[in-house]
Amino acid sequence: MNLEKFGSSDIYFSSEGQFDMSDIIFALKSKKTNLSLKLESCVKQDNRGVFFFSSAKQALDMLELRAEEINRLITELQLTGSYDYIIADFDFYLDNDFIRTLKKFHSIVIIGTGSESSNNKIFRLYNSLLIKESAEDSPLLDRMSLLYNQFSSKTNKSITGLEMKSIGGIPRFDHATDRQVVEKIATMAVLDSIC
């Protein structure tokens, strides 16, 4: 489930169907629709067995999605019992609403590249979460793992000094399409350690 403001699952997965995240957002806002039925009619299944929601018709629709609605959406998906895993891709924030959303997840994976700027951002995020945890009783760090993407041992470095589990790295796949990259990643054992 891609919940980034400008993200799209359609780059990686494809299936027939006319509904998308705009329809889900409308259902969440109206509160009159049976949300579980709407989700069932909007979900698509890729030929590899992955269930997903198509991106909103307009990226601006995603800006209308509030934290309490995201929480309701995740809760509804969990209650269906239809999915082995619910994976959500978010823009990361440190506000209280977003922290409440993160608490719904069993595992939280932070993605970095191992570049100096990426490592610096993750280090700053980690320290901010340490402060937030102690001030607001928001334990999240024990559920967080670090995954390196497009990692090269020649140009990138692992972060040191963080008490966060590293689950490995995904190499750079030159000359591969986004869908080919997804297929290659799906075969890697690195994903098994997330669960």
C-alpha positions in Angstrom: 0.0 0.0 0.0 1.7 3.1 -1.2 0.7 6.0 1.1 3.4 8.4 -0.1 2.0 11.7 -1.3 3.4 11.2 -4.8 4.0 7.5 -4.8 2.4 4.8 -6.9 2.2 1.0 -6.7 1.2 0.9 -10.4 4.9 1.3 -11.3 5.6 -2.2 -9.8 2.3 -4.1 -10.1 -0.5 -4.3 -12.6 -4.0 -5.6 -12.7 -7.4 -4.8 -14.2 -9.9 -2.7 -12.3 -11.3 0.8 -12.3 -11.0 1.8 -8.6 -8.0 3.5 -7.0 -6.9 5.3 -3.8 -9.1 8.3 -4.7 -12.1 6.0 -4.3 -10.8 4.8 -0.9 -10.1 8.4 0.3 -13.7 9.3 -0.7 -15.1 6.4 1.3 -13.0 7.3 4.3 -14.1 10.9 4.2 -17.8 10.1 3.6 -18.1 7.7 6.6 -21.4 6.5 5.0 -19.9 3.8 2.9 -19.2 0.3 4.1 -15.4 0.6 4.2 -14.7 -3.1 4.2 -16.8 -3.6 1.0 -15.2 -0.6 -0.7 -11.7 -1.9 0.1 -12.7 -5.3 -1.3 -13.9 -3.7 -4.5 -10.8 -1.4 -4.8 -8.0 -3.9 -4.1 -6.3 -5.4 -7.2 -4.1 -8.5 -7.4 -1.0 -8.7 -9.5 -0.3 -11.9 -11.4 2.5 -12.6 -8.8 -0.1 -12.7 -6.1 0.5 -9.3 -4.6 -2.6 -7.3 -3.6 -2.3 -3.5 -4.0 -4.3 -0.3 -4.5 -3.7 1.8 -7.6 -2.5 5.3 -7.1 -5.0 8.2 -6.7 -6.2 9.8 -9.9 -4.7 13.0 -8.7 -1.7 13.2 -6.4 -3.5 16.1 -4.6 -6.1 13.6 -3.4 -3.4 12.0 -1.2 -2.9 15.4 0.6 -6.5 15.0 1.8 -5.7 11.8 3.7 -5.4 12.5 7.4 -3.6 10.4 10.0 -6.9 9.2 11.7 -8.1 8.0 8.2 -4.9 6.2 7.6 -5.3 4.5 11.0 -8.9 3.5 10.1 -7.7 2.2 6.8 -5.0 0.0 8.3 -7.3 -1.2 11.1 -9.9 -2.2 8.5 -7.4 -4.1 6.4 -6.1 -5.9 9.5 -9.7 -6.9 10.5 -10.4 -8.5 7.2 -7.8 -11.3 8.0 -7.3 -11.6 4.2 -3.7 -10.7 4.0 -0.5 -12.4 5.3 1.2 -9.1 5.6 0.2 -5.5 5.2 3.1 -3.4 3.9 2.7 0.4 3.8 5.1 2.8 2.2 5.1 6.2 3.9 6.7 9.6 3.8 8.3 9.8 7.3 7.1 12.4 9.8 7.7 12.8 13.6 4.4 14.4 14.6 2.2 12.6 17.1 -0.4 11.5 14.5 2.2 9.7 12.4 3.8 8.1 15.5 0.3 6.7 16.4 0.1 5.2 12.9 3.5 3.6 13.2 2.5 2.0 16.5 0.0 -0.2 14.5 2.8 -2.0 12.7 4.7 -5.0 13.9 7.9 -4.0 12.0 9.1 -0.7 10.7 11.9 -0.7 8.1 13.9 2.4 7.4 15.5 2.5 3.9 18.9 4.1 3.4 21.5 4.0 0.6 24.6 4.1 2.8 25.6 7.4 1.3 26.9 10.1 3.6 23.7 12.2 3.3 21.4 9.2 3.8 23.3 8.0 6.8 23.2 11.5 8.3 19.4 11.7 7.9 18.9 8.3 9.5 21.2 9.1 12.3 19.3 12.4 12.9 16.0 10.5 12.7 17.2 7.9 15.2 18.3 10.5 17.7 15.0 12.4 17.3 13.1 9.1 18.0 15.2 8.5 21.1 14.1 11.9 22.5 10.5 11.3 21.5 10.4 7.9 23.0 11.7 9.1 26.4 9.5 12.2 26.4 6.2 10.6 25.2 6.4 6.9 25.9 6.4 6.1 22.2 8.4 2.9 21.9 9.2 2.4 18.2 13.0 1.8 18.0 12.7 -1.8 19.2 10.6 -2.6 16.1 12.8 -0.7 13.6 15.2 -2.2 11.2 17.5 -0.7 8.6 17.6 -1.9 5.0 20.1 -0.6 2.5 18.9 0.0 -1.0 21.2 0.3 -4.1 24.1 -0.4 -1.8 27.6 -0.6 -3.2 30.5 -1.6 -0.9 32.8 0.6 -3.0 30.9 3.9 -2.5 28.6 3.4 0.5 29.1 2.7 4.2 27.0 1.1 6.8 25.9 3.3 9.7 27.6 2.7 13.0 26.6 3.8 16.5 22.9 3.0 16.2 21.2 0.3 18.2 19.0 -0.6 15.3 19.0 -4.0 13.6 20.4 -4.0 10.1 18.7 -6.5 7.9 21.2 -6.3 5.0 21.4 -4.6 1.7 20.0 -4.7 -1.8 22.6 -4.1 -4.5 22.2 -1.7 -7.4 20.6 -3.5 -10.4 21.9 -1.6 -13.5 19.9 -1.5 -16.6 16.8 -3.2 -15.0 13.3 -1.8 -15.1 11.4 -1.1 -11.9 9.4 -4.3 -12.3 12.5 -6.3 -12.9 14.1 -4.9 -9.8 11.0 -5.9 -7.8 11.2 -9.5 -9.2 14.9 -9.7 -8.2 14.3 -8.4 -4.7 11.5 -10.8 -4.2 13.9 -13.7 -4.5 16.4 -12.3 -2.0 16.5 -13.8 1.5 17.0 -10.3 3.0 13.3 -9.8 3.1 12.7 -12.9 5.3 14.3 -11.1 8.2 11.7 -8.3 8.2 8.9 -10.5 9.5 
